[in-house]
């Protein structure tokens, strides 16, 4: 009887020695799969470094899959949106606040009011007197000129989605012309209604582009951050009381649509 038990013990030990490596391999593989999910394939995007007359410097990533704007100038906010629904998230990393809107809501309300940033027509071609094809940082572009105006852009083609253009127009409020604006310069005439300054002969630069790169990036770049506090409005994100830009802008002028009346 004792010999049989010893034989069983030896057999069990041998079986464990044979099976243990297989068991460990399966367990390790399971942990690996749980810890490292498949990464999404990189997608082609254009990365632009631009300067807007109000927002200052921004880095823009734009593609058929999404858009991302990182403002490095006036307000230090980020904006992301991606297919299929193109919902817009605006957030700031310093105090971890964000706001989410549908694309239609965002197009209706914008980022700041027309009082602060005048809304230009979305199409420039309707008033262009001269049109020509040009190269803009090795990409096929267009130049349109009118009396006192020069406008350059890159047609969307297969470079970016129409929804991305809508978002860019809503932020910049200058003509996109079914494309990506890269330069808009206008010779001023008369007295500016807001500042009272006579602008005759001076030139206003609405937007310029310092560089454009074709890159392959993860589509995760277009996803909103996790764990941020949801603010009540875009204005609350932009005008964080602890981190707001000391520019003297008033809260009421950021309300979309039109400015509130000044207090008496």
Beta strands, then each sheet from edge to edge (+ up, - down):
strand 1: 43-52
strand 2: 56-62
strand 3: 66-71
strand 4: 78-82
strand 5: 88-92
strand 6: 97-101
strand 7: 130-136
strand 8: 139-146
strand 9: 149-155
strand 10: 179-187
strand 11: 203-217
strand 12: 229-230
sheet 1: 7+ 8- 9+ 10- 11+ 1- 2+ 3- 4+ 5- 6+ 12+
end
